Each structure stands twice: as C-alpha cells, then as structure tokens.
Amino acid sequence: MDHDAMDVTEARYELVINVDARQSGAYDDVDRPQLRARIYRVLETAFAHATVARNTFHMEDRGDGVLLSVPSRIPVTRLLGLWLIEAHEKLREENRALRVPLGLRIGMHVGPVRHDDKGISGRAVDLACRLADSGTARELLTAERADLVLVVSESLYADVVSGGGKFIEPSRYSSARLALKPGEGEVTAWFHLPGRPAPEIPDGRSEPDGRNEPGGRNEPGRRTGSGESGESGDPQDVSGASSAPLDDDDYYDSARYSVQGDMSQHHGNVYHQPVQIGRTTGGTDRAKG
C-alpha cells in the first residue's frame, strides 16, 4: 500500500479548529464576500504571528466559516495561546470600522482525523463543529457583546488548558454541559472570552440547534436568547451609535464600542493595563433588562 492510500485509511491525531461567523445568514450576496475576506484576514494574520506556516496545516472553506486541522508537530499551546490572542487582536482591528462587528465562534478539539482528497472527517471533526455551533457559544457571544468566544472540549481542557502556559489562563474558562444532536449524548465543554474573566454561563441546557431548553434562566441585566444579532458590512465610525434596527437584538441600536487598555501589552502572561472590551449602551432602561 502506498503512502497516499494509507493516509485515507489511517487517522492522525490533530488539533481540529472550527471557525463560524455570527449569524452569517444576515449577510446578503453583496456583503458575503467581505465577510469571508475578513475571516481569512483574521486567521491568516494569527497564523503568521504565531509562526505557523500555511503549508503545515489543512484548511478548507465552509462558506461562512473555516475548518482547520493542525498536525501534532505544532504545539497545541501555541494555538490556544499566542494564535488565539493574535486572532482576537486582528478581529478587533477589523471591527473598528464596522457598524455591526463580526463575531466569531471557535471550537477546538484534539482527536483522530482522517484525510482524503475532499477534506477531513472523523468524530473529532464533528465535535469541534458541534462546540462552535452550540447554543451556549451563540448566547455568550450575544449576551456578553463579545467579538470572539472559544469553546474547547473537556479532554483538551484537561490535557492542555488546565496546565496553563504562555497566554493560557485556565481560571478564565467556565464549563457547561452541552446536549449534542440526537444519539450523540452530552459533553462537557469549556468557554473562554479572550481578554475577560471566566464567563458566567447562562442557566439552561444548550440544544443542538442553538436554542436553550424551556425553563432556562437568563442572566439578570442581560438580554439572552436563541437569536443573534444581524450584521452588515456598512462602515461607521465606532464613536457613533448604530441607528438602524438589527433583526431581533435591538440592543445594538444604541451600542458602541468601549475599549480601554492595550491587550497587546503583556509580559509573562499577565496583562499590565486594565482591559475592557465590549460595548456600552446609551440608556439605563436596557441595562436593567
């Protein structure tokens, strides 16, 4: 059996990364190419700064996202640490000129991956995709008005994140139980918002279609739910508030960015300036829920 044939039948343990854009369906055919271009700029910039060469990993297009697998010779800590920070920084840079910011959900898991001439497959790939697409990931991105949420599997957290490392702080992760698709059972996942403390996970169990089960209690003072904000490629000065209604999440109508501190100023895995990334609303009524 030649080497190429063996690659199809034999699995390799790799880090699988699934990247999804927040409510990409809100983009029309004119704006969608700009969405895709921004996603690729974020990822390619992060890989370049993390010194991971393009020819060392697999990347395939998913229309409104990207699926990647990184071989074991690239340290996973580099992807969870420096790569994630650089991706977040580039995403913030891209969002400064946008009326509605691009939001990314990133799922990560390490496991056996099979390659063929069409792409990659395996349960590890499925799980990374389920994590990024979970209702909890969607809700956190909206409720926290964040640019990016990272979701890692229980095994990846236990094997890598929990030990810490450069730019990896396990105390900034929170866990939740997720219900996957029918027949796939439940898993524990760990959630992280770069540059912020460990997120408060909303009550309620995440369903595979991105909704919470009835009876879930939302965090007081925050609007949470199954929907996500719409997006547009229209530029606007970030010092001004959005004036156009944006689907169901109308808290964006009076939202604007508030960023203090420079996240790139870090020494010894500790940020030495206060960092606050998010939006402040223009009225008090909304803040009261």
N, C-alpha and C positions, 0 to 999 in steps of 0.2 A: 504494500500500500504506500502510495507516495505521500509526501508531506501535506499537500493540499487536501487530499482525501481525508487524512487524519484530522485536519483542522475542523472539518464538518462534523465529525462524529465524536470528537473529544472536547470536553468542556475545559475552559481555563478559568481559574478564579481571578476575577477582575472587579474593580470598583465600577458600579453602574450609576450613572448620573442622569436623571430625567429632569428636564427644564421645561416648564409650562408657563405661558403668559396668562395673566389675569384677564378673564373674560374676553378672549380674543374674538369671540363672535360679534362683539360690538363694533369691530372694525369693518368698514366696507372694503370693496375690492381695490379702491384707490389708495386707502391708507395701509392696507395689509403689507405691501412690500416694505413700507417704512418700519412697521412693527418688526418684521423679520430682520431687517438690516440692523435695528437697534439690538436685538437679541444676540446676533452674531458678533457685533462690535463688543458687547459686554463679555461674551465668552472668550473671544479671541484675545482681547486685551488681558483678561485674567490669566489665561494660559501663558501668554508671553511674559507677564511679570512673574509668574510662578516658575518660569524657565522649563515649561513642558512643551517640547517641540510638537508641531502639528502631526508629524508622521509617526508619533509614538502612540497615538490613541485612535479609537474608532469614533466617528461622529456621523450621525445620519439625521436628515431633516424630517421633522414631524409636522410641517405646515405652520402650526402656531407654537412650536417648541422644538427642542433638540434632544436627541437621545445619544448618550455617550457611554463608552466603556474604556476604562483606563487600566492597562496591564499592571500586574503586581510589582514590576520593577520600578514603577513610580510610587514613592511613598504616599500612602493614604493621608498621612498627617499633613502633607503639603497641600492636598486638595481641600481638606477640612479647615486648614489654617489660612495660609497665605492666599491660595486661589480664591477662597470664599471672600476674604477681605477685599481683594482686588476686584472681584466681580461686583461686590456691593458698591465700592467706590466708583467704578465706571458706570454702574446703573444710576447712582445719584447724579453723576455728571450729565448723563443723557436726560434725566428727568428735570433738570433745572430749566430747560427751555420748553417744557410741555405743560399745557393747561391741565391735562389729566395724566398722571405719571404711569409709566409702565411698571407693572408689578410682576414679579417672578416667584414661582413656587418651584423649589428644587428638592427632589427626592434622591437619597443616596442609600445604596446597599452593596455589600460585597458578597459575591457568591459565584457559582459556576455559570459561565456564559458560553454559548455555542455560536460560532461564526460561520456564515456561508456567504455566497456571492450576493445575497439580497440584504444582509444585515446581521443582527444578533437576536438571539432568543434564549428563553430559559425562565425558570421561576424567579431568579434573581432580577431579571429584567422586568418581569411582571410586578414584583413587589416594589421596585423603585418607582415605577409608574403609578402604582396604587397610592404610595405615600404622598407623592406630589399632588395627586388629584383628590386627596381626602377632603372631606368636608371641614375637618378641623384646620387644615392648612389654608383652605379658602377663607374660612371665617376669621382666622387670626390675621391674615393679610388685610382684610377689610376692617375688622374691629380695631386693630392697632394702627391703622393707616400707615402701614409699612410698605417699603419698596420690595422687600425680599423676605421670604421665610424658607428656612432649611428644615427638612424632615429627614431624620436618619432612622434606620432600623434598630431594633433592640440589640442585635448582635454587633452592629457597627458601633453603637454607643458603648457597649460593654467592652469590646476588644480595643477600641481606639480612643473614643472621645473621653471616656471615664478616666483614662490615664493622663489627660491633659497634654500639653505640648505648646509649641510656639503658636500663638494666636488661637489656641483651643482652650476654652474655659468651660469645663463640664457644669459648673454652677450656673451657667447661663442657659441651660437646657431644661425643658419641662417635658414630662412624659404624659401620654394619653393612650387609652385603648381604642383601637380602630376596628370597625367591622368592615371586612372586605366584601367582595362580591359573593353571592350565594354559593356555598360549597367550599369557600376559601377560609372560612372561620374568622378569628380575630387575631390581631397582632398588637404588640406594644410598639409605639413609635416615640421618638424624641424630637421636640420642636425648638428651634432657635431663631431669634431675630437678631441679625448682626448689629453690634453696637448698643444693644439693650440688655437689661437684666432678663432673667428667665421669665418667659411669658406666662401669664395666667391663662390656663386652658379653660375655655367655656365649658360649663356642665352640659351633659347630653352626649350621646354616643354618635360618632361620625358614621354616616351611611355611605355606601359605595358611590352613590350618585351625587355626593357633595352636599347633602342636607343633614340636618340634625333630627333625631327622633323626637316625636312629640313629648313634651314634658321637660325638655332641656331648659335650664335656667341661664339666661344671658347675663353677662357681667353688668352690674349696675353702672349707669352713666355712659354706656357704650351701645351703639346700635349694632346688633349682630343678627345674622340670619342666613338663609340659604342663598340669597342673591349676592352678586358682586357688582361693584361699580362699573359703569361703562367707561370706555376710553376713546380718545381721539388723538390724532397726530397734530392737532392745531397748536401752534406755538403761542405762548403767552408769558409775559414777564412773571416770574414766580412771586414778586412782591404784590401782585394783584390777585384778587379772588376770582374764582370762576363764576360766571354769570349764567351759564347755560345749564338747564336741567340735565342730569345724567342718569338715565334709567331710574331704578328704584332707590338707589343710595343717595338721597338728595343732601346728605351732609356735606358732599363735595361742593355744593353750591356756594358755600361761604368759606371754603377751606383754602388755606395757603400754607406754604412750607415754613417751618421754623427750624433752623439748624444752627446750633452753637457748638463751637469746638471743631477741631480738625481731626477726623478719625485716622488720618494718615500719620498723626504724631503719636507714635507708640515706641516704647522702649521696654525690652524684657517682658513682652506680652502684657504690658499694663499701659492703658491709655492715661496720659498725664493731663489732659484737658477734659473738662466736662463735655459730654457728647449727648445731644438730644436731637433725634432725627424724627420728624413727623410733621403733622400739621396742627395748627391751632385754629379753632373755629371762631367765627366772627360774633357769635351770640351766646348768651348764657343758657337760653332755653334748651338748646340742643344738648349742651353738656349735661343737663340734668336728665336727659333721656326722654 
